[in-house]
Amino acid sequence: MRANNLTLLTDLYELTMMQGYFEQQTNEVVVFDVFFRQNPAKNGYSIMAGLEQVIEYIKNLNFTYEDVDYLRGLGIFSEDFLHYLSGFHFSGNIYAIPEGSVVFPQEPLIKVIAPIMEAQLIETAILNIINHQSLIATKTARIVFAAQGDGVMEFGLRRAQGPDAGLYGARAAMIGGCIGTSNVLAGQMFDVPVMGTHAHSWIMSFPDEYTAFKAYADLYPNSCMLLVDTYDTLKSGVPNAIRVFKELQNSGTKPSHFGIRLDSGDLAYLSKKARAMLDAAGFPDAVIAASNDLDEFLIHDLKMQGAAITSWGVGTNLITSKDCPSFGGVYKLAAIEKDGELIPKIKISENTEKITNPGNKTVYRVYDKANGKIKADLICFADETYDTSKELLLFDPNATWKKTRLEGGSYTMREMLQPIFIHGECVYQSPSVMEIAEYCRQEKETLWDETKRLFYPHKVYVDLSQKLYDTKTTLLNELNK
C-alpha cells in the first residue's frame, strides 16, 4: 500500500487512447487543465490538497517489466506500443496552485503541458489524488470553522474507505485545520501530531469504572483524558473522574493536559452539567472533549446551545465527507500546439457550466490592498501581465453587465499557478504538512467572513480577462455557425 510506482493506477481508456496516438504517429504538445465546477457541500470556497502525492506519482512514473507483461497479457496492445511504454518517462511541464490555498470553481488547479500521450496517461491518477484530498481538506475547513477556535481532532481511520483513504484523508485533514490525528501511520509518514484517549472496552475490562480511570491515570499522569459515559455520565463517570483528578493533585502531579470525553447522549446538556461539576471540584482547566458522529452542523448547533465543549473528535463525517462524498474535479483539453503555437480548444455543452475555458492560462488572485481580503480571481492567458498601478476592470463572464472597477493602487495581485515540473524535472520542493497547514490557516484569513459561513456563503467571483473572454466567445460562435 505504500508502493511508489502507481503507473497502472489509470483507466484502461487512457492506455488505449495512447496506443491510438502512437499508431497515428500523433504526439503533439497539448495543455490540459484540472479544475472543478462547484464547491463541495455548497461551501463558499475549497482547499487545494494532494500536490505532494502528485509529485511523487510523476517522479516514479515508469512501466516495469511486470507492468508491460501484464498489459501484453490483455491482448489489445501491439508490441511496438509496449516497447514504447517500457522506456516511458514524463518529459512535460506541470504548474499547480500550492497545497493549502483557497481555490474556487472553474479555475485551473493544475495545468499540464506535455506531449499528448504523456498528458493522457496521467489524467486518472492526478484526479484521484487531488479530488480526494481537496474534498477532505475542504470538509475539515468547514468543521474547524464551526468549532470557532476549539481544537478539532481527526478520528476517522476505522471508518475510512480503506487504508489509503485513511492515511491521505488524515493528511488532508491536518492541512484543513485539524490539530492532530488518531492515525499513527499518518503521524509517522507525515510528521503530524497523533492524539487519542481510550475506549469503553478499557473501562469494561476492569472491575469498576474508578479502578479503570485510576489505572489509566497511573499510566499517563501528564495527559489524562477519561471517557466518562460507559455506565452513567453524571452519576458515575464524572464523579469518578473528579476523584482520580483529586488523587493526582494530592500526589503532587499536575497534568499538562487532562479532562473528560463525552461520546454519547445529549452533548449540550451533559457538557454543561459536567462543566459545573468539574468547576465546583476545583478543576476549571479540565478539558471537556466530545465525539459521537460529529460534523460541522452538529458542532454549530452545540455551540449555539452553549455546550461546554472545547475539544472535538470528528471521525466518520470528516474522513468520508459523508454529506458530499465527491469533489468533482475534471481534466480537460485546453490547447494543442501547431507550428510552435498553442491553439486554444474549447469543449461545449448544453450545460453552461460544462463549457470549458480555452487556451494556455494562468490565475491571478486580486486582493483589496487595504485589508488583504480576496476581491476576485482572474483567469487569463499565461502571457498576460497587469500593472497594479492602473485601473483594473473585472466583469462576470456569465453576466457581463456586472462590472467592478478597481482604482490603480487600491489592489494587489498574485499569480497562483506555480511551476512544479519543467521538461520532466521537478523544480518544486513541497513544504511539510504542518507548514502547509499554517499556510492554509493564513489563506483562510484572506476570505471575507461572508464567504466562510456554513449557510448560503457569499460567492467569490472567478472572472475572465477580456482577451480570454473574447477568444472563448469567438470559438463558441465559430462552432455554432
ABEGO torsion letter per residue (X at the ends): XABABAAABBBAAAAAAAAAAAAAGBABBBBBBBBBABBBGGBABBBBBGAAAAAAAAAABBBBAAAAAAAAAAGABBAAAAAAAAABBBABBBBBBBBGBBBBBGBBABBBBBBAAAAAAAAAAAAAAAAAAAAAAAAAAAAAAAAGGBBBBBAAAAABBEAAAAAAAAAAAAAAGBABBABAAAAAAAGBBBBEBBBAAAAAABABAAAAAAAAAAABAABBBBBAAAABAAAAAAAAAAAAAAAAAAAGBBBABBEBBBABEBAAAAAAAAAAAAAAAGBAABBBBBBGGBBAAAAAAAAAAGBABABBBBBAAAAAGAABABAGBBBBBABBBBGGBBBBBBBBBABAAABBBBEBBBBBBBBBAAAGBBABBBBBBAABBBBAABBBBBBBAABAABBBBBBBGABBBBBABBBABBGGBBABBBBBAAAAAAAAAAAAAABBAAAABABGBBBBBBBBBAAAAAAAAAAAAAAAX
